[in-house]
Structure formats: structure tokens, C-alpha cells
């Protein structure tokens, strides 16, 4: 291979590495946005259940036994939703981390291939 074709080959790998870095940055941004959405959802659910709990407590103070039963059911449902959100959060984090590792490995392979191109 001539010097010019080696330069072109290195430039090709530079471009591919830059593309992988862009994909990695986009993935990081997407992961952050997903975490923010889950956090917002968690807060909204907590706020909603807190408001519902306050309403049911008012009714239970007035002697409504049905509201006590509903409050227990809502507490159980809140626990279930909280648990599911935590599972989703962990699963999503693992998927993003796995994809980030894959991209990093691909980028390292591109660096290795670029480094194997002779300079003369």
C-alpha cells in the first residue's frame, strides 16, 4: 500500500471512530433522559398515592370502614408499582451499560485496526 492509500485508510478509521463516539454520546444522553422520565414517573406516582392516602384517611376518621380497606389495597398497589419501577430502572440501566460496553469494544477494535496501518 502506498502512503496516500494508508492515509485514506487511517482517515476512514478516524471517521468510523468519530461515528462510534457520537453513538456513545447519544446513548448516554438517551440513558439520562430515560432515567429522568422514570424519576418523574416515580414522583408522580408517589404524589398521587399520597393524595389518595390523605383522602382515604379523612374518610376513615369519619368512621368509613371501606376507606380503610381501600387504603390497604392502595398501599399494596403502591408497593407493587414502586417495585416494578425499580426493576424497570435496573433493567434499563443494564441494557444501556451493555450497549455502551459494546460500542466501546467496537471503538477499541477500530483504534487497533487504525494502529495496524503502516506509516511509510
VENUR-V458430 format. One record per run of one state. SS is the DSSP state (H for helix, E for strand, C for the rest). FROM is the first residue (numbers start at 0). TO is the last residue. Records with the same first field share a line. If there is no record, write none. Layout:
SS = FROM-TO ; FROM-TO
//
This chain:
C = 0-1 ; 61-63 ; 115-119
H = 2-60 ; 64-114
//
